[in-house]
Amino acid sequence: MDEITWNEVICLIDRIVHEIRMALSHELHLSALALALTLPDTCGKAEYPNEDYNGVRYKNWCKDTLEDKVKRLMREDIKAANF
């Protein structure tokens, strides 16, 4: 497979995000979710182009990008629940 350029990756991510928003605007929640779940794979391929295994790229991208955000949101939820 030919190497993908950063410009192509950005265009693909923009298209995916646009289509997620379109699906949500039409209340196609499962379609939006399915598309959203492709983002870590797409972004992981861009971030870790030399990693051959998709699962490793997916996990690494989620850990590096989302882990701190998810932990912060969970802390905020706990604070809000405790008033």
Backbone as CSV, one residue per row, in Angstrom:
resi,resn,N_x,N_y,N_z,CA_x,CA_y,CA_z,C_x,C_y,C_z
1,MET,0.840,-1.177,0.000,0.000,0.000,0.000,0.887,1.243,0.000
2,ASP,0.516,2.222,-0.785,1.265,3.467,-0.825,1.087,4.230,0.464
3,GLU,2.120,4.991,0.842,2.030,5.826,2.032,1.033,6.950,1.784
4,ILE,0.271,7.240,2.795,-0.718,8.313,2.725,-0.074,9.596,3.249
5,THR,-0.377,10.714,2.621,0.200,11.991,3.043,-0.611,12.586,4.183
6,TRP,0.016,13.492,4.928,-0.695,14.162,6.022,-1.909,14.907,5.504
7,ASN,-1.794,15.518,4.344,-2.916,16.250,3.762,-4.086,15.307,3.496
8,GLU,-3.797,14.120,2.988,-4.849,13.138,2.733,-5.487,12.670,4.039
9,VAL,-4.679,12.501,5.080,-5.209,12.096,6.391,-6.139,13.166,6.935
10,ILE,-5.709,14.410,6.887,-6.532,15.515,7.388,-7.838,15.601,6.606
11,CYS,-7.776,15.452,5.292,-8.995,15.488,4.475,-9.928,14.336,4.843
12,LEU,-9.365,13.148,5.072,-10.186,11.998,5.446,-10.845,12.212,6.808
13,ILE,-10.074,12.714,7.772,-10.633,12.973,9.105,-11.725,14.034,9.027
14,ASP,-11.481,15.094,8.269,-12.503,16.134,8.089,-13.779,15.548,7.487
15,ARG,-13.617,14.668,6.517,-14.796,14.061,5.879,-15.550,13.172,6.869
16,ILE,-14.807,12.378,7.632,-15.451,11.516,8.621,-16.226,12.350,9.636
17,VAL,-15.594,13.403,10.161,-16.260,14.260,11.149,-17.499,14.919,10.537
18,HIS,-17.380,15.383,9.314,-18.533,15.995,8.629,-19.681,14.989,8.509
19,GLU,-19.357,13.763,8.114,-20.399,12.751,7.950,-20.989,12.317,9.290
20,ILE,-20.189,12.332,10.348,-20.728,12.058,11.692,-21.746,13.126,12.051
21,ARG,-21.393,14.372,11.808,-22.318,15.478,12.108,-23.590,15.378,11.278
22,MET,-23.450,14.993,10.008,-24.631,14.829,9.148,-25.522,13.707,9.681
23,ALA,-24.911,12.603,10.076,-25.692,11.484,10.621,-26.432,11.924,11.880
24,LEU,-25.750,12.650,12.754,-26.400,13.128,13.978,-27.534,14.096,13.674
25,SER,-27.337,14.941,12.690,-28.395,15.904,12.348,-29.638,15.210,11.810
26,HIS,-29.482,14.008,11.299,-30.617,13.217,10.815,-31.026,12.143,11.826
27,GLU,-30.508,12.272,13.044,-30.799,11.350,14.141,-30.459,9.898,13.806
28,LEU,-29.373,9.718,13.049,-28.868,8.386,12.719,-27.731,8.073,13.687
29,HIS,-28.111,7.820,14.931,-27.125,7.698,16.009,-26.210,6.494,15.857
30,LEU,-26.734,5.368,15.431,-25.884,4.191,15.249,-24.875,4.402,14.120
31,SER,-25.303,5.060,13.053,-24.386,5.360,11.955,-23.291,6.319,12.410
32,ALA,-23.677,7.312,13.195,-22.698,8.266,13.715,-21.699,7.563,14.627
33,LEU,-22.200,6.678,15.469,-21.315,5.934,16.368,-20.351,5.051,15.584
34,ALA,-20.867,4.344,14.597,-20.017,3.472,13.787,-18.905,4.268,13.113
35,LEU,-19.259,5.417,12.574,-18.240,6.276,11.954,-17.251,6.806,12.983
36,ALA,-17.759,7.211,14.138,-16.876,7.742,15.185,-15.849,6.703,15.618
37,LEU,-16.233,5.447,15.605,-15.312,4.392,16.013,-14.218,4.129,14.983
38,THR,-14.336,4.705,13.783,-13.265,4.583,12.795,-12.170,5.623,13.006
39,LEU,-12.478,6.677,13.762,-11.495,7.750,13.948,-10.201,7.294,14.620
40,PRO,-10.253,6.507,15.706,-8.981,6.069,16.294,-8.118,5.267,15.323
41,ASP,-8.752,4.461,14.476,-7.993,3.684,13.503,-7.345,4.599,12.472
42,THR,-8.113,5.558,11.971,-7.605,6.501,10.979,-6.502,7.363,11.569
43,CYS,-6.747,7.919,12.743,-5.750,8.775,13.391,-4.533,7.958,13.833
44,GLY,-4.773,6.721,14.286,-3.674,5.860,14.688,-2.755,5.532,13.530
45,LYS,-3.323,5.318,12.350,-2.515,5.046,11.157,-1.626,6.248,10.836
46,ALA,-2.163,7.440,11.018,-1.370,8.647,10.766,-0.308,8.842,11.833
47,GLU,-0.654,8.573,13.093,0.262,8.806,14.213,1.353,7.744,14.307
48,TYR,1.006,6.507,13.963,1.952,5.386,14.075,2.033,4.644,12.735
49,PRO,2.566,5.291,11.698,2.556,4.689,10.355,3.408,3.423,10.235
50,ASN,4.375,3.237,11.114,5.254,2.071,11.011,4.760,0.871,11.807
51,GLU,3.676,1.040,12.549,3.110,-0.072,13.314,2.227,-0.893,12.375
52,ASP,2.524,-2.181,12.265,1.802,-3.034,11.322,0.442,-3.490,11.837
53,TYR,0.292,-3.620,13.133,-0.925,-4.186,13.698,-1.922,-3.091,14.042
54,ASN,-3.119,-3.157,13.437,-4.149,-2.134,13.658,-4.526,-1.995,15.125
55,GLY,-4.635,-3.125,15.828,-5.046,-3.091,17.231,-4.088,-2.291,18.093
56,VAL,-2.795,-2.425,17.823,-1.791,-1.676,18.589,-1.913,-0.191,18.285
57,ARG,-2.071,0.148,17.004,-2.238,1.574,16.633,-3.465,2.153,17.309
58,TYR,-4.581,1.432,17.266,-5.847,1.882,17.848,-5.684,2.124,19.347
59,LYS,-5.132,1.129,20.053,-4.948,1.246,21.503,-3.993,2.383,21.857
60,ASN,-2.879,2.487,21.143,-1.908,3.545,21.437,-2.510,4.927,21.216
61,TRP,-3.254,5.092,20.121,-3.843,6.401,19.850,-4.869,6.751,20.929
62,CYS,-5.716,5.790,21.286,-6.716,6.047,22.329,-6.042,6.392,23.655
63,LYS,-5.025,5.632,24.018,-4.326,5.875,25.284,-3.666,7.249,25.276
64,ASP,-2.948,7.550,24.215,-2.212,8.815,24.140,-3.131,10.023,23.990
65,THR,-4.265,9.839,23.356,-5.133,10.971,23.033,-6.323,11.107,23.973
66,LEU,-6.910,10.002,24.355,-8.182,10.050,25.069,-8.104,9.756,26.561
67,GLU,-7.102,9.020,26.996,-7.072,8.544,28.373,-7.219,9.665,29.398
68,ASP,-6.432,10.715,29.278,-6.510,11.824,30.240,-7.856,12.539,30.178
69,LYS,-8.406,12.681,28.970,-9.703,13.351,28.814,-10.817,12.542,29.466
70,VAL,-10.784,11.236,29.271,-11.812,10.368,29.863,-11.710,10.409,31.390
71,LYS,-10.502,10.341,31.918,-10.321,10.402,33.376,-10.839,11.720,33.932
72,ARG,-10.561,12.830,33.244,-11.038,14.141,33.682,-12.552,14.199,33.670
73,LEU,-13.178,13.688,32.602,-14.636,13.685,32.525,-15.250,12.830,33.622
74,MET,-14.613,11.708,33.942,-15.128,10.854,35.008,-15.039,11.561,36.355
75,ARG,-13.946,12.282,36.609,-13.814,13.040,37.861,-14.890,14.110,37.945
76,GLU,-15.140,14.804,36.824,-16.173,15.843,36.805,-17.557,15.246,37.055
77,ASP,-17.824,14.076,36.485,-19.112,13.411,36.712,-19.287,13.035,38.180
78,ILE,-18.222,12.537,38.787,-18.291,12.142,40.194,-18.533,13.361,41.066
79,LYS,-17.833,14.455,40.781,-18.047,15.697,41.541,-19.480,16.188,41.390
80,ALA,-19.999,16.153,40.168,-21.365,16.613,39.930,-22.384,15.723,40.636
81,ALA,-22.122,14.430,40.694,-23.053,13.502,41.352,-23.053,13.694,42.865
82,ASN,-21.916,14.118,43.413,-21.812,14.330,44.852,-22.246,15.721,45.274
83,PHE,-22.514,16.591,44.327,-22.905,17.977,44.578,-21.850,18.622,45.376
